Amino acid sequence: MVAQVEMEQNETSEPEATASDDAPIQVRQGDAYDLMADLPAESIDLLITSPPYWGLRAYGQEHNEEILKEWLAEDSERVQTDVPPYEWYRKHGGVLGLEPLPEWFIGHLVEILQRGAAALKPEGSMWINIGDTYFARWSSIRHDGRQGLGDNPRSRRRTPMGGFRQEKQLLLIPARFAIAMQDLRWILRNDLIWHKPNVPPRPEKDRLRLAHEHFFHFVKRPKEGRAKYHYDMDEVEHGARDVVFYDFDEAGYDEADPSYYDFQEVEEGEHDVVTTHVRSGSDGHSATFPIGLIKPRILSSCPPGGTVLDPFCGTGRSLTVAAESGRRAIGFELSAEFHEAAQKNSDQSLGQLTLELPDVE
Ligand SMILES: C[S@@+](CC[C@H](N)C(=O)[O-])C[C@H]1O[C@@H](n2cnc3c(N)ncnc32)[C@H](O)[C@@H]1O
């Protein structure tokens, strides 16, 4: 069943061209900030991605640790939470994910995604996977590996404290990001929780292990009426549907207290939490998407033959899953090494496929 919900506006003008040429997978090397702006209008059905998280990994890029000082030195009226435009930041040696403050990171991530807004079809979807970070005045940045683990090279850096940036604080970066997107008119449809049952042990003795990440589903807000977008509910995981039919008698409904339900009695499992093991990365990348996490999103949020974009594609997992599911795919990747791996994986995947995609108009 494909839901087409309440379309009242968004008469789409004919796109100038589609984002994809004949190749079912295209991998482009460069900064998503630039490449997003080159996409034809309304050519993407689904943007699905996992950007760099704040303050964890360098992905092999060199970052200017003096950048906050340089930003403040340019204008004595500035305060450190004034976020520089991404172009200024990049020009001065800044790397996405290594911003001195989480506020800067959220500003840049939203700015980059917003550059892709015009390329997303009105009935398209955006799924963004993002994890949280604990604040520490002195933190470790891994060249590539997981925070606090393994023997990957790391560098120490000092992060300014202030406001919510306090020692031991869980920063709620995913929530701050989602609110920033809402402020830019995006409609948040789900905050899917990716439960990771196999997270490695942590040394901390005063908190629980962080075993989940967020996967936000955003759609466009039309100028009038309610959002309408492609969604194939038959393709989501069993148990991930939010539709629950309560049997009030069985659920222990109490007329004297209508707010009372005995949820022990209703069917279990209908929720927006998806349990998928973290797998070890591939091609030297430590943050490869698990197929089980993204395939249902691709199948449910992109129509067959539609186009999937991953602007931070790493080694291209979302691209190969999209192609293997009969969708076209475009990936952007800054690192030459990961771009090469994504290209290789895409070629391998296409070599094993007989794709029957509709012609691009
Ligand atoms: C969390 S990883 C994505 C991993 C991917 N989901 C996979 O399955 O392999 C983020 C990726 O974004 C890349 N990246 C960082 N900044 C970027 C930028 N400005 N433009 C494009 N890619 C960028 C990093 O090199 C890294 O490979």
The ligand as an SDF file (V2000), in Angstrom:
LIG
                    3D

 27 29  0  0  0  0  0  0  0  0999 V2000
   29.2860    8.8720    9.1360 C   0  0  0  0  0  0  0  0  0  0  0  0
   30.2080    8.7640    7.6810 S   0  0  0  0  0  0  0  0  0  0  0  0
   29.0860    8.0400    6.5350 C   0  0  0  0  0  0  0  0  0  0  0  0
   29.2520    6.5650    6.3740 C   0  0  0  0  0  0  0  0  0  0  0  0
   28.2960    5.9430    5.3760 C   0  0  0  0  0  0  0  0  0  0  0  0
   26.9370    6.0020    5.8560 N   0  0  0  0  0  0  0  0  0  0  0  0
   28.6620    4.4730    5.0370 C   0  0  0  0  0  0  0  0  0  0  0  0
   27.8170    3.6010    5.1370 O   0  0  0  0  0  0  0  0  0  0  0  0
   29.8200    4.2330    4.6780 O   0  0  0  0  0  0  0  0  0  0  0  0
   30.3300   10.4010    7.1080 C   0  0  0  0  0  0  0  0  0  0  0  0
   31.1110   10.5730    5.8340 C   0  0  0  0  0  0  0  0  0  0  0  0
   31.0100   11.9440    5.4090 O   0  0  0  0  0  0  0  0  0  0  0  0
   32.2280   12.3040    4.7980 C   0  0  0  0  0  0  0  0  0  0  0  0
   32.2880   13.7830    4.8090 N   0  0  0  0  0  0  0  0  0  0  0  0
   32.6700   14.5900    5.8210 C   0  0  0  0  0  0  0  0  0  0  0  0
   32.4940   15.8900    5.4780 N   0  0  0  0  0  0  0  0  0  0  0  0
   31.9810   15.8910    4.2300 C   0  0  0  0  0  0  0  0  0  0  0  0
   31.5710   16.9210    3.3440 C   0  0  0  0  0  0  0  0  0  0  0  0
   31.6660   18.2120    3.6900 N   0  0  0  0  0  0  0  0  0  0  0  0
   31.0750   16.5820    2.1260 N   0  0  0  0  0  0  0  0  0  0  0  0
   30.9670   15.2590    1.7670 C   0  0  0  0  0  0  0  0  0  0  0  0
   31.3610   14.2450    2.5700 N   0  0  0  0  0  0  0  0  0  0  0  0
   31.8470   14.5580    3.7870 C   0  0  0  0  0  0  0  0  0  0  0  0
   33.2900   11.6170    5.6290 C   0  0  0  0  0  0  0  0  0  0  0  0
   34.5040   11.4550    4.9230 O   0  0  0  0  0  0  0  0  0  0  0  0
   32.6030   10.2860    5.9580 C   0  0  0  0  0  0  0  0  0  0  0  0
   32.9520    9.2990    5.0240 O   0  0  0  0  0  0  0  0  0  0  0  0
  1  2  1  0
  2  3  1  0
  2 10  1  0
  3  4  1  0
  4  5  1  0
  5  6  1  0
  5  7  1  0
  7  8  2  0
  7  9  1  0
 10 11  1  0
 11 12  1  0
 11 26  1  0
 12 13  1  0
 13 14  1  0
 13 24  1  0
 14 15  1  0
 14 23  1  0
 15 16  2  0
 16 17  1  0
 17 18  1  0
 17 23  2  0
 18 19  1  0
 18 20  2  0
 20 21  1  0
 21 22  2  0
 22 23  1  0
 24 25  1  0
 24 26  1  0
 26 27  1  0
M  CHG  2   2   1   9  -1
M  END
$$$$
